[in-house]
Amino acid sequence: MAGVLEGFLVIGVVIVVGYVLGRGRLLGDQGARVLARLAFFVASPALLFVTIARADIGAIFSGGLIVTTVTCLLACLLFVPIALLRRRPAGEVVVGSMASGYVNAGNLGIPIATYVLGDPAAVAPVLLFQLAVLTPLFTTLLDVLPGDGRGEAPSWARVVFAPLRNPIAIATAAGLTVSATGLTLSGPLVAPLELLAALAVPTMLLAFGISLYGARFPGTGESAGSVWIAVVIKNVVHPLIAWALAAGVLGLTGPALLAAVVLAALPTAQNVFGYAVRYERGVTLARDSALASTIVSVPILLVIAALLA
């Protein structure tokens, strides 16, 4: 349980710093936007490339990867028909879907995997699946979707070549290529990338904290319905699906079962907010979902750790 609390403390402190920056307007009115764009175009691609290039691709093909793939995709897909029935804008459907299944596996998942699961490598399948599949998929969708309510329709060329304009997709493809060919990253060429990669998580957390200043309580306003739908899916349905699949279908027990359920119960990643700001779609939904799911996940993770540890 100490790992759960430590993970939340780490991200909480940085978010509070961001809030103070926003309250003092130390970065101006566009501080959150600038930081989010810095993370999207520079820091996150560097982090994706370095992480995936150094990963043992063969090691992640395990029962944990099966649980991650199936449960994350199901959680994301569950939001879509509900949002469509509620006639929500296309951008909000994509952002809400991402908020429902994209877990905070990096800055929160790693300390929790270390202190609760006793194995920091347990989070690797989730990290790589999200970095290699979910992130390029969702950012490409946000890039090609028509404008919310503006009647815009993307051309076929824009759709086909969208991944070539997306730094996240480019970095992912490059990282997978390096990993698959067995090349080793070392020396002065990779040092700048590592330095830039270290900016990814703090810039997103700071941007998130800045956006909280002056914001309404999460889950209020026009996007309230979508926020709470995403939170219920992320905090309740997602870990339940993981438990049913891991225990009932794959027959996982002990540490493997605990890892599958704990990782699924992680809250919405702040990355979702960064991508929403970049594409100016569902920003309030992304911010409120990340904040509300983080608050709700604390008691849920503690209960899971107590029952399955």
ZAMARGU-4260 file (C-alpha; in steps of 0.2 Angstrom, whole numbers, plus 5000, padded with zeros to 4 digits):
<rodrens>
0) 5000/5000/5000 | 5015/5012/5003 | 5019/5011/4984 | 5001/5017/4980 | 5002/5032/4991
5) 5020/5036/4986 | 5015/5035/4967 | 5001/5047/4971 | 5012/5059/4981 | 5025/5060/4967
10) 5012/5066/4954 | 5002/5076/4966 | 5017/5087/4971 | 5021/5091/4953 | 5003/5095/4949
15) 5002/5107/4964 | 5018/5116/4957 | 5009/5118/4941 | 4994/5125/4950 | 5005/5138/4959
20) 5012/5143/4942 | 4995/5145/4935 | 4989/5155/4950 | 5003/5166/4949 | 5002/5167/4930
25) 5021/5165/4930 | 5020/5157/4912 | 5007/5168/4906 | 4990/5164/4899 | 4996/5151/4887
30) 5007/5142/4899 | 4997/5126/4899 | 4996/5126/4880 | 5014/5129/4877 | 5020/5115/4889
35) 5007/5103/4882 | 5014/5107/4864 | 5032/5105/4870 | 5028/5088/4877 | 5019/5082/4862
40) 5031/5088/4848 | 5048/5086/4858 | 5048/5077/4874 | 5035/5063/4872 | 5043/5058/4855
45) 5060/5057/4863 | 5053/5047/4878 | 5044/5035/4866 | 5059/5032/4855 | 5071/5029/4869
50) 5059/5018/4879 | 5054/5007/4865 | 5071/5006/4856 | 5078/4999/4872 | 5064/4987/4876
55) 5065/4968/4874 | 5050/4966/4863 | 5050/4947/4865 | 5049/4949/4884 | 5032/4958/4883
60) 5023/4944/4874 | 5016/4936/4890 | 4999/4933/4899 | 5001/4951/4905 | 5001/4958/4888
65) 4986/4948/4883 | 4976/4955/4898 | 4983/4973/4894 | 4978/4972/4876 | 4960/4965/4878
70) 4955/4975/4894 | 4962/4992/4888 | 4954/4990/4871 | 4937/4985/4879 | 4938/4999/4891
75) 4941/5011/4877 | 4927/5004/4866 | 4914/5004/4880 | 4914/5023/4880 | 4910/5024/4861
80) 4892/5018/4860 | 4887/5027/4875 | 4894/5044/4869 | 4886/5041/4852 | 4869/5038/4859
85) 4871/5054/4869 | 4876/5063/4852 | 4893/5069/4859 | 4905/5078/4846 | 4917/5067/4837
90) 4932/5074/4847 | 4924/5071/4863 | 4921/5053/4859 | 4939/5050/4855 | 4946/5059/4870
95) 4933/5050/4882 | 4937/5033/4874 | 4955/5036/4878 | 4952/5042/4895 | 4942/5026/4899
100) 4956/5014/4895 | 4973/5023/4894 | 4981/5021/4911 | 4994/5031/4920 | 5007/5017/4918
105) 5022/5029/4918 | 5024/5041/4932 | 5011/5032/4943 | 5012/5014/4937 | 5031/5012/4939
110) 5031/5016/4958 | 5016/5006/4961 | 5023/4991/4952 | 5039/4993/4962 | 5032/4994/4979
115) 5015/4985/4978 | 5020/4972/4965 | 5038/4971/4969 | 5043/4971/4951 | 5045/4987/4941
120) 5046/4977/4925 | 5028/4972/4928 | 5022/4988/4920 | 5032/4985/4904 | 5018/4977/4894
125) 5006/4991/4898 | 5019/5005/4894 | 5024/4997/4877 | 5006/4993/4872 | 5000/5010/4875
130) 5016/5018/4868 | 5016/5007/4852 | 4997/5005/4849 | 4985/5016/4858 | 4995/5033/4857
135) 4998/5032/4838 | 4980/5026/4836 | 4971/5039/4846 | 4982/5054/4840 | 4980/5049/4822
140) 4961/5049/4825 | 4961/5066/4833 | 4971/5072/4818 | 4960/5066/4805 | 4942/5068/4813
145) 4931/5082/4806 | 4930/5097/4817 | 4917/5096/4832 | 4901/5102/4824 | 4910/5113/4811
150) 4906/5101/4797 | 4924/5099/4791 | 4929/5083/4782 | 4947/5078/4781 | 4953/5074/4763
155) 4959/5056/4759 | 4977/5062/4758 | 4976/5069/4775 | 4969/5053/4782 | 4982/5042/4773
160) 4997/5053/4777 | 4992/5057/4795 | 5004/5046/4804 | 5018/5054/4794 | 5014/5071/4802
165) 5012/5064/4819 | 5028/5064/4830 | 5021/5051/4842 | 5018/5039/4828 | 5035/5042/4820
170) 5044/5040/4836 | 5035/5024/4840 | 5039/5017/4823 | 5057/5022/4824 | 5059/5014/4841
175) 5051/4998/4836 | 5063/4997/4821 | 5078/5000/4832 | 5072/4987/4845 | 5068/4974/4831
180) 5085/4976/4823 | 5095/4974/4839 | 5104/4991/4838 | 5111/4998/4854 | 5108/5016/4859
185) 5123/5023/4867 | 5135/5038/4866 | 5133/5056/4863 | 5120/5054/4850 | 5107/5047/4862
190) 5111/5059/4877 | 5101/5073/4870 | 5086/5062/4867 | 5087/5056/4885 | 5088/5074/4891
195) 5073/5078/4881 | 5064/5062/4886 | 5065/5067/4904 | 5054/5082/4901 | 5039/5072/4895
200) 5031/5068/4912 | 5035/5084/4921 | 5029/5095/4907 | 5012/5086/4906 | 5010/5086/4924
205) 5014/5105/4926 | 5002/5109/4911 | 4989/5099/4920 | 4991/5108/4936 | 4991/5125/4927
210) 4974/5121/4919 | 4967/5117/4936 | 4968/5135/4942 | 4951/5143/4939 | 4943/5127/4933
215) 4927/5120/4940 | 4925/5105/4951 | 4928/5090/4940 | 4912/5082/4933 | 4902/5098/4932
220) 4896/5108/4917 | 4892/5102/4899 | 4905/5087/4899 | 4899/5081/4916 | 4890/5066/4909
225) 4905/5060/4899 | 4917/5063/4913 | 4908/5051/4925 | 4905/5038/4912 | 4924/5038/4908
230) 4928/5037/4927 | 4916/5023/4930 | 4923/5013/4916 | 4941/5017/4920 | 4940/5015/4939
235) 4927/5001/4941 | 4924/4992/4924 | 4942/4991/4918 | 4949/4982/4934 | 4934/4970/4934
240) 4937/4965/4916 | 4955/4962/4920 | 4951/4951/4935 | 4938/4941/4925 | 4950/4938/4911
245) 4965/4935/4921 | 4957/4924/4934 | 4943/4916/4925 | 4950/4914/4907 | 4969/4913/4909
250) 4969/4905/4926 | 4982/4918/4933 | 4984/4918/4952 | 4995/4926/4965 | 5007/4940/4960
255) 5002/4938/4941 | 4983/4941/4945 | 4987/4955/4957 | 4998/4964/4944 | 4984/4962/4930
260) 4971/4970/4941 | 4982/4983/4949 | 4988/4989/4932 | 4970/4990/4925 | 4964/5000/4940
265) 4977/5014/4938 | 4968/5031/4934 | 4968/5040/4917 | 4985/5046/4912 | 4989/5064/4911
270) 4995/5061/4893 | 4976/5061/4888 | 4975/5079/4893 | 4991/5083/4884 | 4984/5076/4868
275) 4967/5084/4870 | 4976/5101/4872 | 4986/5098/4857 | 4971/5095/4846 | 4959/5106/4855
280) 4946/5093/4857 | 4938/5087/4873 | 4950/5097/4884 | 4939/5099/4899 | 4934/5081/4898
285) 4952/5075/4898 | 4957/5086/4912 | 4942/5081/4923 | 4943/5063/4919 | 4961/5062/4924
290) 4958/5072/4940 | 4943/5063/4945 | 4949/5045/4941 | 4965/5049/4951 | 4955/5053/4966
295) 4943/5038/4965 | 4957/5026/4961 | 4966/5029/4978 | 4953/5019/4989 | 4951/5006/4974
300) 4969/5002/4973 | 4971/5000/4992 | 4956/4988/4992 | 4963/4978/4978 | 4980/4977/4986
305) 4972/4971/5002 | 4962/4958/4994 | 4974/4951/4981 | 4991/4953/4989
</rodrens>
